[in-house]
Amino acid sequence: MPQSDTFEPVNLARRGPASRSRRDFLSGTPRRPSTGDDYWIRVHRRAMACRFEITLASQDARWVPAARAALDEIDRIEDQLSVFRESSALFHINRCAADEAVVLDADLLGILTRCRDLYSATGGAFDVTSTPLSRCWGFLQREGRVPSRDAIDAARASIGFDAVELDHRRRTVSFARRGIELNLGAIGKGHALDRVAGDMRRAGVTDALLSAGRSSLLAIGGRAAGWFVEIVSASRTDRPLARVWLRDAALGTSGAGEQFVVADGTRYGHVIDPRTGWPASGVLSASVIASNAADADALSTAFLVGGADLAERYCANHPNVMALVTPDEGTATRLFGSVAGVRVKTEAERPR
């Protein structure tokens, strides 16, 4: 059953960008003049282990029913994509696809096809089969540990999207070897935002900010100046990493999370590089702006793993994608690519 929605009218005269928690990777609000009677309407619900929220301006209150319908759809998407629910389509795939081809609906076939394309385009830095590595490091159970090299090698033998076989004619998926598990956590929230944004646009919504937890945003419209967003880091609280003005675009951010393990003075984060089996290092924060939230979500993880070199190569070959990569040492954020209708400003850059 759908959960109850929560409404938060927030008076613009009392609350602005400076009041937001720096624990968030992303925080957003429109940048436009306000009067004492203006407020934001925030409609939100827990799903996919995070808070999904839809923000509307006070004069757009007529779109609250569309926002509530969007949250109902997110519940349905979670029912399909969760690896923790035995009734989900993804749970069934993981259980059966090594023994037989599993029939997919068009939506799931589409997202798995995109996962395959991103796996190839990032040289394996984005890989939704990397769950055995997360389990090996204890992060799946929130009990981080440093495993043996033999354990890492064994886990790596059970991953690789190249072992996932998609048949578009029959609309099926199968696994070429046992041990493969799909987990869409690095793209599922963005995918959900894309789906419900499409529904909201068809319902007539022209301005809204959709968010999934602390790491994924999608802007519908943006009025004159665009939706104003700060990219922040829990590791650097004195100032934002960048400021972004979004219009009909999505932004995803990955960074050093709360899960980690320390061994011999080295901090190992929970984002694993599937190409090596070891936690990603060298990048404090990776953000991606794209035309859709699924790509922004997935590529931010890939660039956290692959760093500035991968981000630069990808953006050079894929138009309408922008990446912002901040190194671990806290030096200036590097920008690559561009997205129509989007402005970005970092400490070292003028707005682009």
C-alpha positions as CSV (number, residue, x, y, z in Angstrom):
1,M,0.0,0.0,0.0
2,P,1.2,3.5,-0.7
3,Q,2.6,5.4,2.3
4,S,1.1,8.6,3.6
5,D,2.5,11.7,2.0
6,T,3.9,14.5,4.1
7,F,3.4,18.2,3.2
8,E,5.8,20.9,4.2
9,P,4.9,24.5,3.4
10,V,8.1,26.4,3.9
11,N,7.9,30.2,4.1
12,L,10.5,31.8,1.8
13,A,10.9,34.8,4.0
14,R,12.1,32.6,6.9
15,R,14.1,29.9,5.1
16,G,16.6,30.1,2.3
17,P,19.7,28.4,1.0
18,A,21.9,29.3,4.0
19,S,19.7,27.2,6.4
20,R,20.2,23.9,4.7
21,S,22.2,21.1,6.3
22,R,25.7,20.6,5.0
23,R,25.3,16.9,5.5
24,D,23.5,16.8,2.2
25,F,25.4,16.4,-1.1
26,L,22.8,18.4,-2.9
27,S,20.4,21.1,-1.7
28,G,18.1,23.0,-4.0
29,T,15.7,25.9,-4.1
30,P,14.6,28.2,-6.9
31,R,16.4,31.5,-7.0
32,R,13.7,34.2,-7.5
33,P,12.2,37.2,-5.7
34,S,9.9,36.3,-2.8
35,T,7.4,38.1,-0.6
36,G,6.3,37.3,2.9
37,D,3.3,35.3,1.6
38,D,5.3,33.0,-0.7
39,Y,6.2,29.5,0.3
40,W,7.4,26.2,-1.1
41,I,5.2,23.2,-0.9
42,R,7.3,20.0,-0.3
43,V,5.5,16.7,-0.8
44,H,7.6,13.8,0.3
45,R,7.6,10.1,1.1
46,R,10.1,7.4,2.1
47,A,11.0,5.0,-0.7
48,M,14.1,3.1,-1.9
49,A,15.7,3.7,1.5
50,C,15.6,7.5,1.0
51,R,13.3,10.5,1.0
52,F,11.7,11.3,-2.3
53,E,10.6,14.9,-2.4
54,I,8.7,17.1,-4.9
55,T,9.0,20.9,-4.4
56,L,6.4,23.3,-5.9
57,A,6.1,27.0,-5.6
58,S,3.0,28.3,-3.7
59,Q,1.3,29.5,-6.9
60,D,1.6,26.0,-8.3
61,A,-0.4,24.3,-5.5
62,R,-2.8,22.9,-8.1
63,W,-0.1,20.4,-9.0
64,V,0.0,18.8,-5.6
65,P,-2.3,15.9,-6.9
66,A,0.2,15.2,-9.7
67,A,3.0,15.2,-7.1
68,R,1.1,12.7,-4.9
69,A,0.5,10.5,-8.0
70,A,4.2,10.6,-8.8
71,L,5.0,9.3,-5.3
72,D,2.5,6.4,-5.8
73,E,4.4,5.6,-9.0
74,I,7.7,5.6,-7.2
75,D,6.3,3.0,-4.8
76,R,5.4,0.8,-7.8
77,I,8.9,1.2,-9.3
78,E,10.4,0.2,-5.9
79,D,8.2,-2.9,-5.9
80,Q,9.8,-3.8,-9.3
81,L,13.4,-3.0,-8.6
82,S,14.1,-3.9,-5.0
83,V,16.6,-6.6,-4.4
84,F,15.2,-7.1,-0.9
85,R,11.6,-8.0,-1.8
86,E,11.0,-11.5,-2.9
87,S,8.0,-10.4,-5.0
88,S,10.1,-8.0,-7.1
89,A,11.0,-8.5,-10.7
90,L,14.7,-8.0,-9.9
91,F,14.7,-10.5,-7.1
92,H,13.2,-13.1,-9.6
93,I,15.9,-12.3,-12.2
94,N,18.7,-12.8,-9.7
95,R,17.2,-16.1,-8.5
96,C,16.5,-17.6,-12.0
97,A,18.5,-16.0,-14.8
98,A,21.5,-18.3,-14.4
99,D,19.2,-21.2,-15.1
100,E,16.8,-19.8,-17.7
101,A,16.0,-16.7,-19.7
102,V,13.6,-14.4,-17.7
103,V,11.0,-12.4,-19.6
104,L,11.2,-8.6,-18.9
105,D,8.7,-5.8,-19.3
106,A,9.7,-3.0,-21.6
107,D,10.6,-0.7,-18.7
108,L,13.1,-3.2,-17.1
109,L,14.5,-4.1,-20.4
110,G,15.1,-0.4,-21.1
111,I,17.0,0.2,-17.8
112,L,19.1,-2.9,-18.2
113,T,20.0,-1.9,-21.7
114,R,21.1,1.5,-20.4
115,C,23.2,-0.3,-17.7
116,R,24.9,-2.3,-20.4
117,D,25.6,0.8,-22.5
118,L,27.0,2.7,-19.5
119,Y,29.2,-0.3,-18.5
120,S,30.7,-0.3,-22.0
121,A,31.1,3.5,-22.2
122,T,32.8,3.7,-18.8
123,G,35.2,0.8,-19.3
124,G,33.4,-1.1,-16.5
125,A,33.6,1.7,-13.9
126,F,29.8,1.5,-13.8
127,D,28.7,-2.1,-13.1
128,V,25.4,-3.0,-11.5
129,T,26.7,-6.6,-10.9
130,S,29.2,-5.5,-8.2
131,T,27.2,-6.6,-5.2
132,P,29.5,-9.6,-4.4
133,L,32.3,-7.0,-3.9
134,S,30.2,-4.9,-1.5
135,R,29.3,-8.1,0.4
136,C,33.0,-9.1,0.5
137,W,33.9,-5.8,2.1
138,G,31.1,-6.0,4.6
139,F,29.3,-2.9,3.3
140,L,26.2,-4.7,2.3
141,Q,25.7,-5.6,6.0
142,R,27.0,-2.3,7.2
143,E,29.9,-4.1,8.9
144,G,32.9,-2.8,7.0
145,R,36.1,-4.8,7.0
146,V,39.2,-5.3,4.9
147,P,39.0,-8.7,3.2
148,S,41.8,-10.9,2.0
149,R,43.1,-10.6,-1.5
150,D,41.9,-14.1,-2.2
151,A,38.4,-13.1,-1.0
152,I,38.5,-10.0,-3.3
153,D,39.6,-12.1,-6.3
154,A,36.8,-14.6,-5.6
155,A,34.2,-11.8,-5.5
156,R,35.6,-10.3,-8.7
157,A,35.1,-13.7,-10.5
158,S,31.4,-13.3,-9.8
159,I,30.9,-9.9,-11.3
160,G,30.8,-8.3,-14.8
161,F,27.9,-7.0,-16.8
162,D,29.5,-8.8,-19.8
163,A,27.9,-12.0,-18.3
164,V,24.4,-10.4,-18.5
165,E,22.8,-11.4,-21.8
166,L,19.9,-9.3,-23.1
167,D,17.7,-10.6,-25.9
168,H,15.7,-7.7,-27.3
169,R,13.7,-9.8,-29.8
170,R,12.5,-12.2,-27.1
171,R,12.7,-9.4,-24.4
172,T,14.6,-11.6,-21.9
173,V,17.6,-11.6,-19.7
174,S,19.9,-14.4,-18.7
175,F,23.2,-14.8,-16.9
176,A,26.2,-16.5,-18.7
177,R,27.6,-17.7,-15.3
178,R,26.5,-18.3,-11.8
179,G,27.1,-15.8,-9.1
180,I,25.9,-12.8,-11.1
181,E,23.6,-10.4,-9.1
182,L,22.0,-7.3,-10.3
183,N,21.5,-4.3,-8.0
184,L,20.2,-1.1,-9.5
185,G,21.0,1.1,-6.5
186,A,23.3,3.3,-8.5
187,I,20.8,4.1,-11.2
188,G,17.4,3.2,-9.8
189,K,16.6,6.4,-8.0
190,G,17.5,8.5,-11.1
191,H,15.4,6.1,-13.2
192,A,12.4,6.6,-10.9
193,L,12.8,10.4,-11.1
194,D,12.8,10.2,-14.9
195,R,9.6,8.1,-15.0
196,V,7.6,10.3,-12.6
197,A,8.9,13.5,-14.2
198,G,7.4,12.3,-17.5
199,D,4.1,11.6,-15.8
200,M,4.1,15.1,-14.2
201,R,4.9,16.8,-17.5
202,R,2.0,15.0,-19.2
203,A,-0.2,16.1,-16.3
204,G,0.6,19.7,-17.2
205,V,3.3,20.5,-14.6
206,T,5.8,23.1,-15.9
207,D,7.9,23.9,-12.8
208,A,9.0,21.5,-10.1
209,L,12.1,20.2,-8.4
210,L,12.2,16.4,-7.8
211,S,14.8,14.8,-5.5
212,A,15.7,11.4,-4.4
213,G,17.7,11.4,-1.1
214,R,20.8,13.5,-0.9
215,S,22.3,12.6,-4.3
216,S,19.8,13.0,-7.2
217,L,17.8,15.9,-8.5
218,L,15.6,16.5,-11.5
219,A,14.4,20.0,-12.5
220,I,11.2,20.4,-14.5
221,G,11.3,23.9,-15.9
222,G,13.1,26.5,-13.9
223,R,11.4,29.8,-14.6
224,A,13.7,32.8,-15.4
225,A,16.9,32.0,-13.5
226,G,16.5,28.2,-13.1
227,W,16.5,26.1,-10.0
228,F,19.4,27.1,-7.8
229,V,21.3,24.1,-6.3
230,E,24.4,24.0,-4.1
231,I,26.7,20.9,-4.4
232,V,28.2,20.4,-0.9
233,S,30.4,17.8,0.9
234,A,30.1,16.5,4.4
235,S,33.9,16.5,4.4
236,R,34.2,20.2,3.6
237,T,31.7,22.3,5.4
238,D,33.1,25.8,5.0
239,R,31.8,26.4,1.5
240,P,29.9,24.6,-1.4
241,L,31.9,22.8,-4.0
242,A,29.8,24.4,-6.8
243,R,26.6,26.3,-7.5
244,V,24.3,25.2,-10.3
245,W,21.3,26.8,-12.0
246,L,19.2,23.9,-13.5
247,R,16.6,24.1,-16.2
248,D,15.0,20.9,-17.5
249,A,18.0,18.9,-16.5
250,A,19.1,16.4,-13.8
251,L,22.0,16.4,-11.4
252,G,23.5,13.4,-9.6
253,T,26.3,13.5,-7.0
254,S,28.4,10.7,-5.5
255,G,30.9,11.3,-2.7
256,A,32.7,10.0,0.3
257,G,29.8,8.4,2.2
258,E,29.1,7.6,5.8
259,Q,30.1,3.9,5.4
260,F,33.8,3.2,5.6
261,V,36.4,1.1,7.3
262,V,39.8,2.3,8.6
263,A,42.8,-0.1,8.5
264,D,46.5,0.8,9.2
265,G,45.6,4.4,9.0
266,T,43.9,4.1,5.6
267,R,40.2,5.0,5.1
268,Y,38.3,2.7,2.7
269,G,35.0,4.1,1.5
270,H,31.9,2.0,0.5
271,V,32.0,2.7,-3.2
272,I,34.0,-0.2,-4.8
273,D,35.8,0.0,-8.1
274,P,34.6,-3.1,-9.9
275,R,37.6,-3.1,-12.1
276,T,40.0,-3.7,-9.2
277,G,37.8,-4.9,-6.3
278,W,39.1,-2.1,-4.1
279,P,37.3,1.0,-2.8
280,A,37.5,4.0,-5.0
281,S,40.0,6.7,-4.0
282,G,41.3,10.0,-5.2
283,V,38.0,11.8,-5.6
284,L,36.1,13.7,-2.9
285,S,33.0,14.3,-5.0
286,A,31.8,13.6,-8.5
287,S,28.7,15.3,-9.9
288,V,27.1,14.9,-13.3
289,I,24.5,17.1,-15.0
290,A,22.6,15.4,-17.9
291,S,19.3,15.5,-19.7
292,N,18.0,12.6,-17.6
293,A,18.4,11.6,-14.0
294,A,19.3,7.9,-14.7
295,D,22.4,8.9,-16.5
296,A,23.3,11.6,-14.0
297,D,22.9,9.1,-11.2
298,A,24.9,6.4,-12.8
299,L,27.7,8.5,-14.2
300,S,28.4,10.3,-10.9
301,T,29.2,6.8,-9.5
302,A,31.3,6.0,-12.5
303,F,33.3,9.2,-12.2
304,L,33.8,8.8,-8.5
305,V,35.4,5.5,-9.4
306,G,37.2,6.5,-12.6
307,G,38.2,10.1,-11.6
308,A,38.7,13.1,-13.8
309,D,40.4,11.2,-16.6
310,L,37.3,9.1,-17.2
311,A,35.0,12.1,-16.8
312,E,37.0,14.1,-19.4
313,R,37.0,11.3,-21.9
314,Y,33.3,10.6,-21.5
315,C,32.2,14.2,-21.8
316,A,34.4,14.7,-24.9
317,N,32.5,11.8,-26.6
318,H,29.0,12.4,-25.3
319,P,27.4,15.9,-25.9
320,N,25.0,17.4,-23.4
321,V,26.7,15.9,-20.3
322,M,28.7,17.9,-17.8
323,A,30.9,16.5,-15.0
324,L,32.3,18.2,-11.9
325,V,35.1,16.3,-10.2
326,T,36.7,17.4,-6.9
327,P,39.9,15.6,-6.0
328,D,40.4,14.2,-2.5
329,E,43.1,16.7,-1.6
330,G,40.4,19.5,-1.9
331,T,41.9,21.3,-4.8
332,A,39.7,23.1,-7.3
333,T,36.7,21.3,-8.8
334,R,37.3,20.5,-12.5
335,L,34.5,20.9,-15.0
336,F,34.1,19.0,-18.2
337,G,31.4,19.2,-21.0
338,S,28.3,21.4,-21.1
339,V,24.5,21.1,-20.9
340,A,22.1,23.5,-22.7
341,G,20.2,25.8,-20.3
342,V,22.5,25.0,-17.3
343,R,24.9,27.4,-15.5
344,V,27.6,26.2,-13.2
345,K,29.9,28.2,-10.9
346,T,32.8,26.8,-8.9
347,E,35.3,28.8,-6.8
348,A,37.8,28.6,-9.7
349,E,35.3,29.1,-12.6
350,R,33.0,31.7,-13.9
351,P,29.4,30.6,-14.6
352,R,29.2,28.3,-17.7
